[in-house]
Amino acid sequence: MFAARSTRTRLLRILPLALGSLAIAALASAQAPAPAGSGSIRDRIMARILGSGPSAWTPDQLATMDRLRDAAISDPYALNQLHHLTDNIGPRLSGSPQAQQAVDYVAQQMRDLGAEVTLEKTSVPHWVRGLETGELLTWPGQAPGTTQKIILTTLGSSVATPADGITAPVIVVDNWQQLRTLPPDAVKGKILLFNKKFDKQLAAQSGGIYSYGDAVGYRAAAPIVGATVGAAAVLVRSVGGAEYRIPHTGQTQYAPGIEKIPAAAVTAEDADLLANLASQGPISLHLTLTPQTLPDAPSYNVIADWKGTEHPEQVVIVSGHLDSWDLGTGAIDDGAGIVVAMQAIHLLHQLGIRPRRTVRFVAWMSEEEGSQGAATYMTEYGKDAANHIAAIESDLGAGHPDGVMWVGKPALEAWLRPIAQALDPIGAQTFRSSPEAGEDIGGLTEKGVPSFAPAQDSRFYFNYHHTPADTFDKVNPRELSENAAVMTVLAYALADSAEPAPR
């Protein structure tokens, strides 16, 4: 998740700034003076919440949404697919054999359901991690003849140190502002650590996406900033909330005309250790990183169409990204998003439902390292954006969804209300406007396609994402089923409405 474009800018754009629920919107609207004969404030609030008035769906269609919701909750398909994707196939870094195995596997699963499958060829980065070690060599109060191990991981796209590593003093700063206060040449030839802390209280109160957006800019820009002040290498404090001495990887960036220097993330505990010791006196570190950037590799988006009955040329996308980082097995980022999108096709097949429009499953490739798969899709299909009725992407884990984030015209709010009612029994009735719904569908969003994402509980997502702990056991089966219900009900509703969603 969250790897392409300017990372910090894109993260800030995705924040759901409009947090109003249907009930809050109803209360706000109730403040306006009531026209004569319009009934009491209570009646108007209840009418808004209960969605009285014209609906884009018939009672039979609303009943079908209920059937799909209940089937998603009881059917283990998504959980079983996730177990295979993570445990049997494993990490799926772009260009890796596992990524190709995942493409082949998911494509065959879609064929088995009767969908029309296309493998859309794309070119993706092929970066290989290599060795990654850190050893503290000197520090105040050191016992003679000892060293201390520093736990770290190389950042995606980082260049390598020399094969035998580098040894250099360490300079620690908390933020960009503190770096600017250092004397000229203070960092030259040294290893620079950015000790920017992840705000766990903010994550607990408002969701981890806010804390992540505040800290991840350091991961992205550290090697650019470090090189401009002469650093030999940069380290960043891992971007996440769980301090179990596990490092957090992710994509870093370089800029044309600025020297590329090695970059790694250290665990929160080791960042604190280095900061504490550096405050007492000089410290030095031996750092070895041996990643390789190989020539770009061929890969594929998996596209599977569940053809519509009346307007097969019109499509509603259900999607997640198939690639993952390589430290864990990519269960929450983004295996969960892939399998709930797969389940939408599975349930339409299982219940024998063919909506008016085509439901198009897409397993995007290489979201983590630059969203090359999404770019390829836009090159091929962007000219047909008018026939993309809606796009849904799940890429924020598998936490309980309290509803849906949507991007589009204000008229969507009232139009979507019956769908919210269908999801109310699983606590997913809150539909809210958002600046962005997903990285891979961003190109379609920019062309005016109504876009959607499950509004998931992200308070704990960043404890595991991009770490060795992103594994199958972190997924709650009930909450995964709830996300499948949101994806499936929403996809059916968008694909079978009498008229397309407002745009």
Steps between C-alpha positions, in 0.01 A plus 500: 500500500590864448811488293465700180491870406627748756434280801422768754283702261300197397450388857370838600260494207354167600406614850123495537457858615125495484400282795124552507272197519148482363363584841726803540404621154137453591536705815678776310230516237239518772634840608351665190150644540233249402266586216137523599343159535834318490453330836696510822877512529486144628304387191749665265798349680347154490407539133861589416651218703250240383533608139139568413443623148603368159761225492728380221410142595181298518396304811622182327842654440522614861412145605783375276740733683389340826562154356847597382583657836396190692679266260823700532485475878451123502714395203870420575617553141694822566670357809601183318636696205699723735648198676627363169624836373701568815614162631533302178618771259653739754653848449422646158756771427474636145709301256534202734407138424236522773335797331475303177366196688233723654402633155460147366309381805252787518439488125414129521266557795313759297481267198360228724216737596411559136637854472668618180867539593761726342863523606598860432875516451692770680864574581595516869807575711711202601678591821657228717565563869829319569677513837423767760696534824583771748754486782569773753880511538574783740291689758537661843531250785579210271641183653839429336486262204119510459258609230122536484274365227269755336190352338418663169366437151588650164246740350354414161707619201798581724845476353761282666792574725836356396492121538694518827281784630582844629611614844416857598393720791125536554316833521144494635231761429130487579376690196587717201503814713759360738721401210501861378638619835819292468826670399614471137669166424377353832354202314758465224627141473280386788193277537196721559206367703159668480332409827147613411255322732170346394222670698329206671252717686383659176468152349288382792273803484463563129634199311854406403483660155546843658808396698641320199454804279685713753805270519532329163643806325826432682517151355442634151727805499777409746759392239439814294536730799789300642695513176460878474677543837774248417387196699658166411173317574165566666291315754139571593299395801254231389161642409250312714341465839614162630829515686592133501845559352384422147602727212262654247600513133344696214594695192753779519579756233792661320513820299672568166836668540535407869733220605328175597600386849399182688184516711358273770240503776595414858258372760345753737696352791831525315423854390450588867822319591703691242342831600570441868862401449566779249377752758778377732785515252633376163372169364589305186324232300596236245225476236476236226222507240531294180179554298500474121290685247463265205349586159125551505307175481183403312193445715122528478183649635239227532170621351190282531163612365168372634302609198190713534169409337386837359812718483805270499710789367443690825720385788514524878849421632565297817870489582805478722872479426662160462861592572634536853818578684730209572553509877163341582247320282282797409184393682364843588690690228338405280404134494182590686399749232561245226292224659197714588494614137528136391212415730276750321535296180471173694170599661349630176590163348379299798163676521454511123480879482576687177462877547417737214862613475830313508672457835872511424746351748850648477806376689738793457872434472784703655305751708776492762782597265336758276151389388624390160203265459252782553686718252483224240125462556447872447703487179278224366162585652521865604349614172192295594450667837142593402411130509654456843192546716687465829827375649552339841838428660582344836853582621485580870506154652220287636377692804129542568341721233256754642386586149631639174715795392389650171639754255267676261211741468312605816190338351660162570425538872124472467521255209709255709272503803312174427833317477594634842178353635588160352834509686357625828465149654878459493572852627618627161237765441716814519561642152736799489658719237879474456763672284624163366395136505815315394835533326434255218160644409627858535532549124135411451400723791675792335294436187179537697422134565314463835746320726462308822690319776394317816537739795709273720621521858868591451602552864713183502573454131833685518620275780551227239498649150834480311652293784588131552179480706267554201384138505175305480441484875455878516171473310177465699278261299176677595636842402635364172149370425355841582734658247395242242138589571568870444687433175239259364186693594643826371619343175162340433311818581716709268483241222124438513348843568247620243718801424877536557628671813498880476820647355 
